[in-house]
Amino acid sequence: MASTQPTKPRALGDFFRGVGFLFRGFRIWITAPRLMFLGMIPAAIVGAIAIALVITLAVAIEPIASFLTPFADDWDELPRGAIRFAAGLALLLASILVIVNTYTTVTLMVGDAFYRKIANHVDSLHGSPPSPPSQGFWRDTRRGLGEGVRVLIPTVGLALLVFALGFVPVIGTILAATSGAILGGWLLVVELANIPFESRGMHLTARRRALRGSRAQSLGLGAATYLVFLIPFGAVIAMPAALAGATLLTRSLLGENRSADNQLTPADLAQQPPAS
């Protein structure tokens, strides 16, 4: 009977290996600084809107928290203030999850040409995979929009979960913040991996299956990127590196740094059962 003892250490090692993909993505600044700088332009444009939304929310957080907790109107001042502070913080954490993932989706759409060049540059450094035939601009665009919506819809549900966790007594804020980083990081890596997987003719279902196949690595990259995105202007600087890191993760998941005989193909992934 096989021992299960190494499972947790291996998962932890895979998680930090995933974190390492983001740092390896930052190293692409050395080999292609101009290309990475171009990748900052759409990130900055969309980022300005995202920052404005966060500031607007922060300014209005007190009346919104009061609106969400009418049951506390007749409470004493101390418990009323505590529950509304918790509601405001939970709302902020949940909103950040939605804003970060929407920001990523919109930025990748606006800067699609730039980010594809970054992904191609990463592939060229490690051996480019064969390019699948294009199915036409409009068909590719419709599919891309549809997949973007399919990724963003769960974001709202997960944001509601993060908001609810914020009301757990004593540890609610910690639970909400941790869950936001993990859940938001997962959604983030699914979206970031869109371009490298799509360039291989593999779309949302196959992408999710491949990412679940190495969940710890995927979460490592996603959670690290999510946390960096929370730093003021961090998303603008990190977006090109995150896309490069997602390309490196894609290559790792598909075994493209091994011999061609051992590589996974879209057909292989379609035949594999969904990971638990």
C-alpha positions in Angstrom: 0.0 0.0 0.0 1.4 3.4 -1.1 2.2 5.8 1.7 0.3 9.1 1.7 2.8 10.9 4.0 4.6 13.0 1.2 1.3 14.4 0.0 1.2 17.6 2.1 4.9 18.4 1.7 4.6 17.8 -2.1 1.5 20.0 -2.3 3.4 22.8 -0.4 6.4 22.4 -2.7 4.2 22.6 -5.7 2.5 25.7 -4.3 5.8 27.6 -3.9 6.8 26.3 -7.4 3.7 28.1 -8.7 4.7 31.2 -6.8 8.1 30.9 -8.5 6.5 31.2 -11.9 5.5 34.8 -11.1 9.1 35.6 -10.2 10.3 33.9 -13.3 7.8 36.0 -15.2 9.4 39.2 -13.8 12.8 38.0 -15.2 11.3 38.3 -18.7 11.9 42.1 -18.2 15.6 41.3 -18.8 15.1 39.6 -22.1 12.3 41.8 -23.5 12.0 45.1 -21.6 10.3 46.9 -24.4 7.7 44.2 -24.9 7.0 44.1 -21.2 6.7 47.9 -21.0 4.1 47.7 -23.8 2.3 45.2 -21.7 2.0 47.8 -19.0 0.1 50.2 -21.2 -3.3 48.4 -21.2 -2.8 47.4 -17.6 -2.3 51.1 -16.7 -5.4 52.3 -18.7 -7.7 49.7 -17.1 -5.9 50.0 -13.7 -6.8 53.7 -13.5 -10.5 52.8 -13.8 -10.1 50.0 -11.2 -8.4 52.3 -8.7 -11.2 54.9 -9.2 -13.8 52.2 -8.4 -11.9 51.1 -5.2 -11.6 54.8 -4.0 -15.3 55.4 -4.7 -16.2 52.3 -2.8 -14.0 53.2 0.1 -15.5 56.7 0.4 -19.0 55.3 0.3 -18.4 52.3 2.5 -19.9 53.6 5.7 -23.4 54.4 4.3 -23.4 51.2 2.3 -22.5 49.2 5.5 -25.4 50.9 7.3 -27.8 50.1 4.5 -26.7 46.4 4.6 -27.3 46.1 8.4 -30.7 47.8 9.1 -31.2 45.2 11.9 -28.5 46.9 13.9 -30.2 50.3 14.0 -31.6 49.8 17.5 -28.5 48.2 18.9 -26.2 50.0 21.4 -23.4 52.1 19.8 -20.6 49.6 20.4 -22.1 46.4 18.9 -23.7 48.5 16.1 -20.3 50.0 15.2 -18.6 46.6 15.4 -21.1 44.9 13.1 -21.1 47.7 10.6 -17.3 47.8 10.6 -17.3 44.1 9.9 -19.8 44.6 7.1 -17.8 47.4 5.5 -14.6 45.4 5.6 -16.3 42.2 4.3 -17.8 44.3 1.5 -14.5 45.8 0.6 -12.7 42.4 0.5 -15.5 40.9 -1.6 -15.5 43.9 -4.0 -11.7 43.7 -4.4 -12.1 40.1 -5.5 -14.6 41.1 -8.2 -12.6 44.2 -9.3 -9.2 42.3 -9.5 -10.7 39.5 -11.6 -12.7 41.9 -13.8 -9.6 44.0 -14.2 -7.6 41.0 -15.4 -10.3 39.9 -17.9 -10.7 43.4 -19.4 -6.9 44.1 -19.4 -6.2 40.9 -21.3 -8.9 41.8 -23.8 -7.7 45.4 -24.3 -4.1 44.4 -24.6 -4.6 41.1 -26.3 -2.0 41.7 -29.1 0.7 42.8 -26.6 0.1 39.8 -24.2 0.1 37.3 -27.1 3.6 38.7 -28.0 4.8 38.2 -24.5 3.5 34.6 -24.4 5.1 34.0 -27.8 8.4 35.4 -26.5 8.3 33.1 -23.5 7.6 30.2 -25.8 10.4 31.2 -28.1 12.9 31.1 -25.2 11.9 27.5 -24.3 10.9 26.0 -27.7 7.6 27.1 -29.3 4.8 24.5 -29.6 3.1 24.1 -33.0 0.4 26.8 -33.5 -3.1 25.6 -34.2 -5.0 26.9 -37.2 -7.1 30.1 -36.6 -10.8 29.6 -36.7 -11.4 33.1 -37.9 -11.4 36.5 -36.1 -15.1 36.7 -35.3 -15.4 33.2 -34.1 -12.3 33.5 -31.9 -13.7 36.8 -30.6 -17.1 35.4 -29.8 -15.6 32.4 -28.0 -13.2 34.7 -26.1 -16.1 36.9 -24.9 -18.1 33.9 -23.9 -15.3 32.3 -22.0 -14.6 35.6 -20.2 -18.3 35.7 -19.0 -18.1 32.1 -17.9 -15.1 32.9 -15.8 -16.6 36.1 -14.3 -20.0 34.7 -13.3 -18.5 32.5 -10.5 -16.6 35.5 -9.3 -19.9 37.1 -8.1 -20.8 33.9 -6.2 -17.4 33.6 -4.6 -17.5 37.3 -3.7 -20.8 36.7 -1.8 -19.1 33.9 0.0 -16.2 36.1 1.0 -18.7 38.8 2.2 -20.6 36.3 4.3 -17.4 35.0 5.9 -16.6 38.5 7.0 -19.5 38.2 9.6 -18.0 35.2 11.4 -17.3 36.3 14.9 -13.6 37.0 15.9 -11.9 35.3 12.8 -14.3 36.6 10.1 -11.9 39.2 8.6 -9.0 36.6 8.5 -11.3 34.0 6.9 -12.6 36.5 4.4 -9.1 37.8 3.4 -7.6 34.3 3.2 -10.6 33.0 1.2 -10.4 36.0 -1.1 -6.8 35.4 -1.9 -7.3 31.7 -2.5 -10.6 31.9 -4.4 -9.6 35.1 -6.2 -6.2 33.6 -7.0 -7.8 30.5 -8.6 -10.1 32.6 -10.8 -7.1 34.8 -11.7 -4.9 31.9 -12.9 -7.8 30.5 -15.0 -8.0 33.9 -16.7 -4.3 34.5 -17.0 -3.7 31.1 -18.6 -6.3 31.9 -21.4 -3.8 33.2 -23.9 -1.1 30.5 -23.6 -3.7 27.7 -23.6 -5.7 29.3 -26.5 -2.5 29.6 -28.6 -2.3 25.8 -28.3 -5.9 25.3 -29.4 -7.1 24.5 -25.9 -10.0 26.4 -24.5 -11.8 26.9 -21.1 -12.8 23.3 -20.3 -9.4 21.8 -21.2 -7.7 24.8 -19.4 -9.6 24.2 -16.2 -8.9 20.5 -16.3 -5.2 21.0 -16.8 -5.0 23.6 -14.0 -6.9 21.3 -11.6 -4.4 18.5 -12.5 -1.8 20.6 -10.6 -4.0 22.6 -8.3 -1.2 23.6 -5.9 1.0 25.0 -8.6 -1.9 26.8 -10.2 -3.0 28.3 -6.8 0.6 29.3 -6.1 0.8 31.5 -9.2 -2.8 32.8 -8.8 -2.6 33.7 -5.1 0.8 35.3 -5.4 -0.4 37.4 -8.4 -3.6 38.3 -6.5 -1.6 39.6 -3.5 0.8 41.6 -5.7 -2.2 43.1 -7.5 -3.4 44.5 -4.2 -0.3 46.6 -3.9 -0.9 50.2 -5.2 0.1 50.1 -8.9 1.3 46.5 -8.4 -1.1 45.2 -11.0 0.2 47.6 -13.7 3.8 46.4 -13.2 3.0 42.8 -12.5 0.5 42.1 -15.3 3.0 41.4 -18.0 5.0 39.3 -15.6 1.9 37.4 -14.5 1.1 36.6 -18.2 4.7 35.4 -18.7 4.4 33.3 -15.5 1.1 31.8 -16.7 2.8 30.8 -20.0 5.6 29.1 -18.0 2.9 27.3 -15.9 1.1 26.2 -19.0 4.3 24.8 -20.5 5.0 22.9 -17.2 1.4 21.5 -17.0 1.5 20.3 -20.6 5.0 18.8 -20.2 6.5 21.0 -23.0 9.9 21.1 -21.4 10.1 17.3 -21.7 10.4 15.3 -24.8 7.7 15.5 -27.4 6.6 11.9 -26.7 5.7 12.8 -23.1 3.7 15.9 -23.9 0.0 16.2 -23.2 -2.2 17.2 -26.1 -5.8 18.6 -26.2 -7.0 15.1 -27.1 -5.3 13.7 -24.0 -6.9 16.2 -21.7 -10.3 15.6 -23.3 -10.0 11.9 -22.5 -8.8 12.4 -18.9 -11.5 12.4 -16.1 -12.0 15.7 -14.3 -9.6 16.0 -11.3 -11.2 15.9 -7.9 
